Amino acid sequence: MLSSIRRRLSRVEESLPLPVTAERFYARAQRLARRTGGRVWDAIATLAKDLSDGELDSITAEFERLAFGSDTAACEAAKREVFAAAGYPVWNSPSQESSEEGW
């Protein structure tokens, strides 16, 4: 009975138009993973599809602040590593590109 009430409350909370924060998003992903018996990473991918571009940008920035703080060099290095692993070309900084091309 109590678990049924908690499940219903969880569904009501998910339907309320609250601002999406990294903490709320991750908690939803964990609940979805537990419900489906899947991995949290898969739940994150599923939930991210329903986010608007603005919400996704906001959550991304919040996770970056949590992970890297004010270390922008580490954040940029991590982004390059993720993009390279996904098969995207390695991007140089604008100053490197312009010096290589003679600008």
Helices and strands as residue ranges (DSSP letters): H 2-15, H 22-36, H 40-48, H 53-68, H 72-85, H 94-100
